[in-house]
Amino acid sequence: MPRSVNHVASRAKRKKILKLTRGYFGARKNVWTVAKNTWEKGLTYAYADRKKKKRNFRALWIQRINAAARMEDLSYSKLMGLIHKSGIEITRKVVEEGYDAVKVDFLCYDENGKAYTYEERKGLLTPHVLRTFEDRLPAVREAAGNDVDIIIENHSNLDALSAIQVAQMAEKYRILYFEEPNSPNVKTSKFICEHINIPLANGERIFSRWQYAPYFENMALQIAQPDIGTCGGLTEAKKICDLAHIYDVMIQAHACG
């Protein structure tokens, strides 16, 4: 019985390597062992040089960006920190990874990277705070493009008045929905809904179908976000979804942590 050999595949592999080393000096182009070692070593050098080139260009761009930032009395590190906190960096990243929506809290930090205080985000917002919001939202929209949805996250940090101010300013940027505009309350949620043209989302601080019921009955939110871990588990979340369906309320399940 003839024995099984691998001559065809082995020969093809050798031809492939010798083709890649064509033009090399001496035995490196036509002696299999030498050519193979030279080719593998070349891959190692090529990888190292690509990393080195990337590193050098990164250093060059840091110098150029830093020079431009200094004209505005900013250092490179402070500028990058502000870009990160404004939501632009994460927006570009999620778009590159293929996501079709991004959620950003625009009023978490001020223009200096310092967290806003409780008093600064309650009541009618000052022109300075509103200007900060108005500067960040179009920058995120530009970074995201026209095919990516933007969700305004708020973590219930605003109250009804400031939430209306922010939402009315954001309407022209095609916001998918406004999440947790204020601490959940049926009457204030309905008040906000009546004064804005952006769908309202809430639910991670609402814990059962009995607590959701008055929101649905008063059309005080358009997207319910039951947290499976805190609303009573999968069974209770399913009942909340069934109840929401009666009132044409959409569901976007939430998961703490």
N, C-alpha and C positions, 0 to 999 in steps of 0.2 A: 504494500500500500504506500503511495507517495506521501511524503511528509509535507505538512503545511508550512510554508515559508512566507516571509513578508518582504520579498525582494522589491516589489513594485512600489509600495509605500515608502520603503526605506530609500530607494533610489530617488523617488520624487522629492523626499525631504532633503537629500544631499544636493540635488540639482537646484532646489530653491535657495539654499544657503550659498552655494557657489555663484548663483546668479546675483545675489545681494552683495557679494564681495568682489564682483567683477571690477577690474581696474585697480585693485589693491596691489601693493608692492610685493614682489617675490612670491614665496610660498603661500602668502596670505590669500591669494586669489584662486589657487588651484589645488592645494593640499587640504583635504577635508578637515582633519583635526585642527590644523592651524587656522583655516578659514572660519571654522565654527567658533573657536575661542576668540578670534578677532572680532567677529560679528557680535557675540555676546558682550564682550568688553565695550564695544562701541555703543550698545544699547545703554549700558551703565553710565558711560560718559555723557551720552545724549540726555538722559534723564537728569543727571546732576547739572548739566549746563542749562537745561530748561528751567530748573528751579532757581539757578543762579541768575538767569536773565530776568525771571519774574521778580526776584528779590531786588535786583538793581533798578528795574523800572518802578517798582513800588516805592523805593527810596526817592527816586526822581520826582514822582508825582506827589509824594508827601512834601517835598521841598517846594514844589510849585504851588500846591494848595496852601501851604503854610505862608508863603510869600503873599498870596492874595488875601488870606485871612488877616494877616498883620495890618493890612491897609484898613481893615475895619476894627482894629484893636482887639483881635481874637487870636489865640494860639490855635495850632492845628488840633491839639487834643481837646480843647474846649469846643471847637467847631464840630468835631466828630461826635462829641458827647451830646451836643444840642441836636444834631441831625438824628442820632439814635433815639433820643427822647421825643422828637417831634413825630416819629412814625414813618419817616420817609425811607429809612434804611430797611426796615422790616417789610415795607410795602414792595420795594424793588426785589427783595429776596423771595417773597412768596409768589410774585409774578414770574420770576425766573424759574421757580420750581413748578409752575403750571397751575397754581390755584386760581380760581375765578372770583374770589372774594377776600377782602382783608378787613380786620376789625381793629380800630385804633381809638385809644383814649386821648383826645386832643387837649384836654385840660387837666392832665395829671401833673405836669411840670411847667414852670414859667420859662421865659426866654433865657434865663440864666441857669437852668437845670435844677432849680429848687422847687420842691413840691408845693403846690398851692395849699394854703391853709383853709380851714373850714369856713371862715368868714369870707374869704375871697371868692368862694364858689356858691354862696347863698344870696338870695335876694336878687335885685337887679344888678347885673354884672357891670363893672366899670368899663369905660371905653378901652382902657389898656388891655384888660383881659379879653374883651371881644376882638380887639385887633390881633392879639396873639392867635386866637382861634381862627380868625379870618385869613391870617397868613399861612397857617399850617394846612388847612383843608385843601385849598387849591394846589399846594405843593404835592400833597399825597395823591390827589386826583391826577395830576400830571405824571407822577411816577407810576401810577397804576394803569393809566390809559383808559380808553373808553369802554373796554370790554370786561373790566373788572369791577365788581360791586364793592362799595365801601359801606361798612357798618360802623356807626358811631357808638363806641362803648363809653359808659359813664360811671359804672359801679355805684349808682345812686348818690353821687357826690353833689349833684345840683338839687335845687328845689323847683317847684312848678314854674315860678317866674323866670328864673335863669335858664331852665330847660327850654321854655318857649323862645327866649331870645336866641339861644344857640340853634335850635331847630329851624327857625325862620331864616336865619342867616345861611344855613346849610342847604336849604331846599333846592337851590339852583345847581347843586353839584350832584344831583341824582343819587341820593343816599338810599341804600336798600332798606334799612330800618334803624331806629334810634333805640338802643338797648339800655334799659334801666335808667331812664332820665331822672328819676327821683326815687326816694324811699316809697315802696309800693303802698298805695292807698287808692281805693276805688274812686273817690271823688276828685282827687287831684289828678289822677291818671285820665279821667274823663275830661277834666278841664284842659289838660295839655292836648289831648286828641282833638278837641274842638277848635284849637287855635293853631294847629300845624298841619302840614300836608305830607308828613313822613310817617310811615307805619311805626307803631310803638311796640316794643318787645319787652316782656318782663316775665318773671316766674321763678328764678332761682331762690328768691326770698318769699315765695308763696308755696305753702307746704301740703295742700290737700285739695281734692276736688271741691270741697265745700268753700274753701278760701278762693278758689278760682271762679266759682259760679257767679258771684256778683260782678266780677270783671267782664265775664262773657255777656251777662244779661244787660249791662250798661254800655257794651261795646267800648270798654275802656282800654283795650289793647287788641292788637291785630296779630301778633305773634306770641304764642305762649311758649315758655321755656321751662317746663317741669324738670327739676333735677331728680334723676332716677335714684340717686343716693339719699336724698333728703325728703322727697315727697311721699315716700312709703313703698318704694320698690317698683318693679316692673308692672305688677298688677294695678297699683294705684296710678302709675303713669299712663297705662292703657286706658283707664277709666277717664282720666283727665283729657286724653286725646279724643275719646269718643264724645265727651261733653263739648269740647272745642269744635268738633266737626259740625255740630248742630248750628253753631253761630258763625260758621265760615271763618273761624280763627285758625291760622296756620300754626304748625308745631315745629319747633327747633329744640330738640332734646338737649338738656344741659347735664354736664357731669363735673361736679366739684373736684378740683385737683387734677 
